[in-house]
Structures are given as C-alpha cells and as structure tokens.
Amino acid sequence: MWKIIKELTFRLLKPLAFSYLILGIFLIQLVIANNWINTSIGSYSGFGILVSLLVFVTGIDWLGNTGIYYFRKINIITPWDVLLYGIVWEVLINLACFKLHDSLISPIIFFLFIGVGAMSSILLGLRIYKICKLNDNDKDKDEAQLVDLRDLNKAKITWSKDNGAIIIDERAVDYDLFNRDTVQKQLKDAISHFSAKHSYVVGFVGKWGSGKTTLLKKLKKDFSKSKDTVFIHAPNTTEDFDLWLFGSKEEMIKGIYDTFLNSMGIKFNSLKNSKMLEGISKVVAGIPSTGPIITPLISGGDSYNDVTLLKERLSEYIKSTHKHYIMCIENLDRASNDQIILFLKLISTIFDFPSVTYILLYDDERLNKVLESAKDVNKTYKEKVINQEVETVKSF
C-alpha cells in the first residue's frame, strides 16, 4: 500500500498536477477570505452561489469530456487515482487553513468540504485496496514462456511445474508435433496462445475465397463465451480493423491507437491530446525496417519519449485488465504495399503489447510478392514478425 501512496505522491508533485493543486487552494482561500459566496452584484443577491454552481457544472463537464472517470476500470495507478489523491490533499490543506480562521467559515461550507474529502478518501481507499489485492494475486500466478518447438523437441528446455505454462512457437520447425486433425482446431489453438511479455502473431494463410473469413467468424463465436477474451474492433462498430480506410501512414497509426483505447474502454482525451498523438504518429511513421526506432532517436525531441511512454502505459493497462486481446486483420494482402509493410513493422515494434494476439488473413503468394518488391525488407522479414502460420484449403 505504501508503495502505491509513494507513487501517487510522486505523480501529484509533478509540475502540472502540483500547479493545479496550488491554484485550487489559492482560489478557494481567496473566495472564503472575501466572503464572495454571499456577495451581491447589484440587486442579484445569489451571484456567489450561481458562480459556485457554474464551477460545479464545468467540473462535471470536464470529467465527462476527458473520460478520466473511465480509468477506474484499469487496475493500476491511473490519472483517476491521482485526481482523487489531489482532491484529498486539497481538502486537508483547505481545512487546515479554515481552522486558522474559524469565524470566516460557515458550517455548511465546512461540512461540504468534509463530505467531499470523505467521499474521495473512500473511493481512493477502495482503489488502493483493489490494486494491492490484484498485485498480490499476480505474484502467485505462473507466467507462460514462449519457447522454440525445435528446442523443446531436442530437450533443450529445462522446465518444472513452478515455471508455469509453455507456449509453443511453431515457425521454427517443419512439422506439427500436436498432430491436429483439422484446420479449425489448429487455428483455435493458435489464437488461444499469447505471451505475457510480447504480442503473438498468427498468419491465417489461404487463397481468396478459401473460407478464411467464414472459419474466423465461427471461431469468434466460440471465444465470445469467454469473459477473459476481447476481440478488438474498430471504434463504435463490431467490425475488424480495416487498413483500407486510411489514406496515410499517420491516419492508420492514429486509427490503431484509437482502436486499442476504445476496446479497453478508455476515452482517448484523458490519455493524450490530439496534438500529441499527431506528433507521435509522425514519429512512428518513420519506423525503420527492423529493431527499435532509430530515426526519431537521432533527431531528438519529445516525440520519441512520447512514443515510448505511450507504449509503456498501454502495456501496463493491458496487463492490469487480465484479459487476452485479439485483433483480426482480414485481407491484409489487399491493402497497398506501403500499408502492408508499415503494419508489419508496427505490430513488431510500437504495438508489440503483452497479452495481444494479431490474426492476419492473407494470400501467402501475394504477401511474398509485396515483401520482394519492398526496398528495405525481404521475405525473411515475415518470419521475424509472424510467429505461427495456419494454412487452409479451398473449399469446392
């Protein structure tokens, strides 16, 4: 618990949050000292009360439009917790100031502050209890490890029950040790696999009209019964993310960020503003062919730090939900060559999130041609990005 309070204090003392805290204390004491609540303007005797109501309504509107209240769903320290913590300190400091000037404070205002402070303390206490409880449960959980099937077959992997589950990466071998009978079972097993540290990418391969989409829809119904599995849809729809809808790299990157945030139930305004996202998207659009982001790091600026921070925060949020997120990309090979290359780079770097599985539907021949025509990547790049391929057979 003390570790969480220490982190809350650290975040509250950051320049922006601390400035709001000090400004709030100053304004409240200024109003109380001048008795503005009971001040009349002309013949209007309730002006102070009207202003107070307007301030209250403005605060409610701010909470609604920023979406900060949605962060209560995330089971780690969030801006919502920092807000509650700031309110508690705001009330305590103002009550201490009130104590020095008892004659200026009416009982109504005093008990109003007591009520706000008590409510904020209760909400914050419940949040801290929940976060502590989930952190304790996580310590007892076994974390799955992603291993090479060839190494497992050659007994190179040392394992005991305490090591947790093993997730098999099948791309390194030429045969299937599981001896699955049907494509459907093989795909279902592939989708079920995910890593607690990185994303897992499954390629569902087949010619156009081979039944990939039909089979995927059938499997979605099976997974829909699980409360721990969430299919990531485009905002305000039940459709999968579609690369065709975006005309530029920056728009596509913004779309992926927005899709993840909406699927997690987070309002975007409370995490990053549009101007910052625009800067992040421009930086990400310059991702090199492999590895980390090199160009932005050389050029400097805050945008690179924003990209890294946003990835870390989203990774933490995803872990805290204890859910498995699945993003399906149908007809990947029908997108433009640049979109295909960029998307493969994105899911292996910026959008390499824990507990996320990407399902890519494509024609292998078409995808290989795209990679062959690209200047900065080749066919082997696909093997670095896609962990496992599942092939389907055209139905007649």
VMD Tcl script that draws the C-alpha trace (Angstrom):
set ca {
  {0.00 0.00 0.00}
  {2.77 2.44 0.93}
  {4.40 1.84 -2.42}
  {1.20 2.95 -4.17}
  {0.88 6.05 -1.97}
  {4.52 6.89 -2.71}
  {3.83 6.63 -6.44}
  {0.69 8.79 -6.11}
  {2.69 11.43 -4.23}
  {5.38 11.39 -6.90}
  {2.80 11.93 -9.66}
  {0.97 14.64 -7.72}
  {4.22 16.58 -7.26}
  {4.84 16.74 -10.99}
  {4.63 20.34 -12.30}
  {1.19 20.19 -13.95}
  {-0.65 18.33 -11.17}
  {1.10 20.34 -8.45}
  {0.22 23.63 -10.16}
  {-3.47 22.69 -10.21}
  {-3.30 21.75 -6.52}
  {-1.75 25.10 -5.51}
  {-4.07 27.09 -7.78}
  {-7.11 25.37 -6.29}
  {-6.01 26.12 -2.73}
  {-5.35 29.77 -3.62}
  {-8.73 30.30 -5.31}
  {-10.71 28.63 -2.51}
  {-8.96 30.68 0.17}
  {-9.42 33.86 -1.89}
  {-13.16 33.26 -2.18}
  {-13.55 32.42 1.51}
  {-11.43 35.38 2.70}
  {-13.56 37.84 0.71}
  {-16.83 36.10 1.54}
  {-17.69 36.06 -2.16}
  {-20.32 33.35 -1.70}
  {-22.66 35.88 -0.07}
  {-21.62 38.83 -2.22}
  {-24.40 40.62 -4.08}
  {-23.98 42.08 -7.54}
  {-26.45 44.89 -7.92}
  {-29.85 43.55 -6.98}
  {-28.69 39.98 -7.60}
  {-28.07 38.57 -4.11}
  {-27.28 34.98 -5.17}
  {-24.42 35.74 -7.52}
  {-21.81 33.84 -5.47}
  {-24.00 30.75 -5.33}
  {-24.60 30.96 -9.08}
  {-20.86 31.10 -9.75}
  {-20.31 28.09 -7.49}
  {-22.93 26.11 -9.40}
  {-21.34 27.08 -12.72}
  {-17.94 25.93 -11.46}
  {-19.51 22.62 -10.35}
  {-21.20 22.08 -13.73}
  {-17.93 22.92 -15.51}
  {-16.16 20.29 -13.42}
  {-18.74 17.64 -14.26}
  {-18.45 18.53 -17.96}
  {-14.65 18.24 -17.74}
  {-14.91 14.80 -16.15}
  {-17.28 13.66 -18.87}
  {-15.34 15.02 -21.84}
  {-11.86 13.99 -20.72}
  {-13.10 10.50 -19.90}
  {-10.80 10.34 -16.87}
  {-13.55 8.51 -14.96}
  {-13.10 5.53 -17.31}
  {-9.67 4.93 -15.82}
  {-11.37 3.43 -12.76}
  {-11.57 0.22 -14.83}
  {-7.79 -0.04 -15.02}
  {-6.31 -1.91 -12.09}
  {-3.08 0.06 -11.72}
  {-2.36 3.67 -10.75}
  {-4.04 5.94 -13.30}
  {-4.87 9.66 -13.72}
  {-8.18 8.93 -11.95}
  {-6.29 7.87 -8.80}
  {-4.05 10.94 -8.97}
  {-7.16 13.14 -9.24}
  {-8.73 11.55 -6.13}
  {-5.44 11.83 -4.26}
  {-5.17 15.50 -5.24}
  {-8.73 16.19 -4.03}
  {-7.94 14.61 -0.65}
  {-4.90 16.87 -0.21}
  {-6.88 19.87 -1.47}
  {-9.50 19.30 1.22}
  {-6.99 18.64 4.01}
  {-4.92 21.76 3.31}
  {-8.01 23.97 2.99}
  {-9.46 22.59 6.23}
  {-6.17 23.39 7.95}
  {-6.43 26.96 6.64}
  {-10.07 27.15 7.74}
  {-9.02 26.18 11.25}
  {-6.95 29.36 11.45}
  {-9.99 31.49 10.57}
  {-13.00 29.81 12.17}
  {-15.02 32.98 12.10}
  {-14.96 33.12 8.30}
  {-16.28 29.61 7.68}
  {-19.96 28.77 7.72}
  {-20.98 25.29 8.96}
  {-22.41 24.45 5.52}
  {-19.11 25.08 3.74}
  {-17.18 23.24 6.44}
  {-19.31 20.10 6.23}
  {-19.33 20.32 2.43}
  {-15.54 20.05 2.43}
  {-15.71 17.21 4.98}
  {-18.14 15.35 2.70}
  {-16.05 15.82 -0.46}
  {-12.90 14.74 1.38}
  {-14.54 11.69 2.90}
  {-16.03 10.56 -0.43}
  {-12.70 11.00 -2.25}
  {-10.86 9.14 0.53}
  {-13.29 6.21 0.37}
  {-13.02 5.94 -3.43}
  {-9.23 6.21 -3.28}
  {-9.06 3.64 -0.47}
  {-11.13 1.17 -2.50}
  {-8.87 1.73 -5.49}
  {-5.69 1.16 -3.46}
  {-7.17 -1.99 -1.89}
  {-8.12 -3.38 -5.30}
  {-4.71 -2.62 -6.83}
  {-2.89 -4.18 -3.86}
  {-5.08 -7.28 -3.99}
  {-4.54 -7.79 -7.72}
  {-0.79 -7.24 -7.36}
  {-0.67 -9.94 -4.68}
  {-2.61 -12.32 -6.91}
  {-0.22 -11.65 -9.81}
  {2.73 -12.71 -7.67}
  {1.13 -16.12 -7.23}
  {0.45 -16.61 -10.93}
  {2.76 -18.58 -13.18}
  {3.85 -16.66 -16.25}
  {3.79 -18.51 -19.55}
  {7.02 -18.68 -21.53}
  {7.28 -18.69 -25.32}
  {9.72 -21.39 -26.46}
  {11.03 -22.72 -29.71}
  {9.39 -26.02 -30.64}
  {12.68 -27.36 -32.05}
  {14.44 -26.69 -28.73}
  {11.62 -28.38 -26.85}
  {11.81 -31.40 -29.15}
  {15.56 -31.68 -28.52}
  {15.08 -31.38 -24.75}
  {16.98 -28.10 -24.55}
  {14.31 -26.55 -22.35}
  {14.54 -27.06 -18.61}
  {11.10 -26.91 -17.06}
  {9.33 -27.70 -13.83}
  {5.79 -27.18 -12.61}
  {6.79 -23.94 -10.90}
  {7.90 -22.45 -14.24}
  {4.31 -22.11 -15.45}
  {2.84 -22.89 -18.87}
  {4.86 -23.24 -22.07}
  {3.67 -21.53 -25.27}
  {4.95 -23.17 -28.44}
  {6.36 -21.12 -31.32}
  {5.83 -23.41 -34.30}
  {7.51 -21.40 -37.04}
  {10.96 -22.88 -36.33}
  {10.03 -26.46 -37.32}
  {8.79 -28.17 -40.47}
  {6.25 -30.45 -38.80}
  {3.41 -30.28 -36.30}
  {4.06 -32.23 -33.11}
  {0.49 -31.68 -31.93}
  {-0.90 -33.68 -34.88}
  {-4.05 -31.57 -35.14}
  {-6.79 -33.14 -37.21}
  {-8.45 -30.04 -38.64}
  {-7.57 -26.51 -39.65}
  {-10.21 -25.19 -37.30}
  {-8.68 -26.84 -34.27}
  {-5.22 -25.71 -35.31}
  {-6.36 -22.10 -35.69}
  {-8.24 -22.21 -32.39}
  {-5.12 -23.44 -30.61}
  {-3.05 -20.73 -32.28}
  {-5.45 -17.99 -31.22}
  {-5.51 -19.31 -27.66}
  {-1.76 -18.78 -27.31}
  {-0.47 -15.48 -26.06}
  {2.56 -14.18 -24.21}
  {2.55 -12.11 -21.00}
  {5.51 -10.12 -22.32}
  {5.02 -9.69 -26.07}
  {2.36 -9.89 -28.75}
  {1.77 -13.14 -30.64}
  {1.17 -13.02 -34.40}
  {-0.75 -15.72 -36.25}
  {-0.91 -15.83 -40.04}
  {-4.05 -17.49 -41.44}
  {-2.98 -18.33 -44.97}
  {-5.11 -19.15 -47.97}
  {-6.20 -18.04 -51.43}
  {-9.10 -15.62 -51.85}
  {-12.37 -17.49 -51.40}
  {-10.78 -20.34 -49.43}
  {-13.08 -19.78 -46.44}
  {-10.70 -17.92 -44.11}
  {-13.28 -15.30 -43.10}
  {-16.05 -17.85 -42.57}
  {-13.86 -20.02 -40.37}
  {-12.66 -17.00 -38.38}
  {-16.23 -15.84 -37.71}
  {-17.11 -19.30 -36.45}
  {-14.18 -19.29 -34.06}
  {-15.12 -15.81 -32.80}
  {-18.43 -17.25 -31.61}
  {-16.56 -19.89 -29.61}
  {-14.33 -17.28 -27.96}
  {-17.24 -14.89 -27.34}
  {-18.30 -17.04 -24.39}
  {-15.04 -16.27 -22.60}
  {-15.04 -13.17 -20.37}
  {-11.25 -13.08 -20.47}
  {-11.03 -12.76 -24.26}
  {-11.69 -9.44 -26.02}
  {-11.79 -9.04 -29.81}
  {-10.55 -5.59 -30.77}
  {-12.98 -3.81 -33.07}
  {-12.89 -0.51 -34.89}
  {-14.35 2.32 -32.73}
  {-18.17 2.35 -32.49}
  {-18.51 -0.77 -34.65}
  {-18.34 -4.55 -34.38}
  {-16.12 -4.78 -37.46}
  {-12.45 -5.74 -37.54}
  {-9.77 -3.11 -38.08}
  {-9.57 -2.32 -41.81}
  {-6.37 -0.94 -43.35}
  {-8.31 0.19 -46.42}
  {-10.00 3.01 -44.51}
  {-6.83 5.06 -44.06}
  {-5.25 7.20 -46.71}
  {-1.93 7.96 -44.99}
  {0.51 6.36 -42.58}
  {-0.29 8.89 -39.86}
  {-4.04 8.23 -40.12}
  {-3.52 4.48 -39.90}
  {-1.33 4.81 -36.79}
  {-3.89 7.09 -35.14}
  {-6.57 4.55 -36.04}
  {-4.70 1.69 -34.35}
  {-4.15 3.71 -31.17}
  {-7.81 4.74 -31.10}
  {-8.93 1.14 -31.71}
  {-6.91 -0.19 -28.77}
  {-8.09 2.55 -26.40}
  {-11.75 2.12 -27.32}
  {-11.57 -1.66 -26.95}
  {-10.16 -1.20 -23.45}
  {-12.95 1.23 -22.55}
  {-10.65 4.25 -22.24}
  {-11.59 7.67 -23.56}
  {-8.67 8.95 -25.60}
  {-8.79 12.55 -24.38}
  {-7.82 11.51 -20.87}
  {-4.60 9.85 -22.04}
  {-3.20 12.00 -24.83}
  {-4.47 15.04 -26.62}
  {-4.88 15.13 -30.39}
  {-1.88 17.37 -30.94}
  {0.46 15.00 -29.11}
  {-0.98 11.98 -30.93}
  {-0.36 13.73 -34.23}
  {3.29 14.19 -33.27}
  {3.55 10.58 -32.14}
  {2.04 9.33 -35.39}
  {4.54 11.31 -37.46}
  {7.41 9.84 -35.50}
  {6.10 6.29 -35.74}
  {5.54 6.67 -39.49}
  {9.31 6.80 -39.85}
  {9.93 3.39 -38.25}
  {12.97 1.64 -39.82}
  {12.74 -1.86 -41.29}
  {13.75 -3.74 -38.12}
  {14.57 -3.18 -34.49}
  {13.86 -0.05 -32.44}
  {13.01 3.38 -33.74}
  {16.32 4.81 -34.92}
  {15.42 7.93 -36.89}
  {13.50 9.76 -34.12}
  {16.19 8.86 -31.60}
  {18.86 10.53 -33.72}
  {16.72 13.57 -34.48}
  {15.81 14.03 -30.80}
  {12.77 15.83 -29.45}
  {9.99 14.88 -27.06}
  {8.01 12.88 -29.63}
  {10.26 9.83 -29.27}
  {9.78 9.92 -25.50}
  {6.01 10.22 -26.04}
  {6.03 7.10 -28.23}
  {7.94 5.11 -25.62}
  {5.83 6.39 -22.72}
  {2.54 5.67 -24.51}
  {3.66 2.11 -25.29}
  {4.66 1.53 -21.66}
  {1.38 2.92 -20.34}
  {-0.75 0.90 -22.74}
  {1.24 -2.26 -21.90}
  {0.60 -1.65 -18.19}
  {-3.12 -1.06 -18.80}
  {-3.44 -4.22 -20.88}
  {-1.71 -6.29 -18.20}
  {-3.91 -4.82 -15.48}
  {-7.13 -5.96 -17.18}
  {-6.00 -9.63 -17.05}
  {-7.62 -10.18 -20.45}
  {-6.45 -11.59 -23.76}
  {-6.91 -9.11 -26.63}
  {-7.23 -10.29 -30.23}
  {-7.01 -8.04 -33.28}
  {-8.03 -9.57 -36.61}
  {-6.86 -8.06 -39.90}
  {-8.80 -9.51 -42.81}
  {-7.49 -9.26 -46.36}
  {-4.10 -7.92 -45.32}
  {-2.76 -8.67 -48.80}
  {-5.43 -6.47 -50.44}
  {-4.05 -3.31 -48.81}
  {-1.40 -1.24 -50.56}
  {2.21 -2.38 -50.42}
  {3.21 0.52 -48.16}
  {0.35 -0.18 -45.74}
  {1.27 -3.86 -45.50}
  {4.95 -3.15 -44.81}
  {4.14 -0.45 -42.27}
  {1.61 -2.59 -40.41}
  {4.07 -5.49 -40.09}
  {6.65 -3.07 -38.69}
  {4.13 -1.59 -36.26}
  {2.98 -4.85 -34.68}
  {6.59 -5.94 -34.15}
  {7.67 -2.66 -32.51}
  {5.30 0.07 -31.34}
  {2.25 -2.19 -30.96}
  {4.13 -5.17 -29.56}
  {1.89 -5.38 -26.48}
  {1.63 -8.16 -23.88}
  {-1.40 -10.49 -23.98}
  {-2.29 -9.35 -27.52}
  {-2.70 -11.73 -30.45}
  {-2.80 -10.48 -34.03}
  {-4.62 -12.67 -36.58}
  {-3.56 -11.78 -40.12}
  {-5.55 -13.19 -43.05}
  {-3.66 -13.20 -46.34}
  {-2.65 -14.98 -49.52}
  {0.93 -16.13 -48.96}
  {1.90 -15.70 -52.62}
  {0.64 -12.12 -52.72}
  {2.35 -11.23 -49.41}
  {5.67 -12.67 -50.61}
  {5.48 -10.52 -53.76}
  {4.88 -7.42 -51.64}
  {7.91 -8.19 -49.49}
  {10.06 -8.94 -52.53}
  {9.17 -5.59 -54.09}
  {9.98 -3.63 -50.92}
  {13.38 -1.97 -50.79}
  {14.00 -2.17 -47.05}
  {12.66 -5.66 -46.24}
  {12.63 -9.15 -47.78}
  {10.72 -12.42 -47.48}
  {12.60 -13.40 -44.32}
  {11.10 -10.37 -42.56}
  {7.75 -12.17 -42.48}
  {9.32 -14.98 -40.45}
  {10.57 -12.46 -37.90}
  {7.13 -10.92 -37.43}
  {4.71 -13.86 -37.78}
  {5.12 -16.42 -35.01}
  {2.89 -19.11 -36.49}
  {1.14 -19.78 -39.80}
  {-2.02 -21.81 -40.22}
  {-2.94 -22.88 -43.74}
  {-6.44 -23.51 -45.03}
  {-7.62 -25.44 -48.07}
  {-10.01 -24.00 -50.65}
  {-13.49 -25.46 -50.39}
  {-15.32 -26.66 -53.51}
}
mol new
graphics top color blue
foreach p $ca { graphics top sphere $p radius 0.5 }
foreach p [lrange $ca 0 end-1] q [lrange $ca 1 end] { graphics top cylinder $p $q radius 0.2 }
display resetview
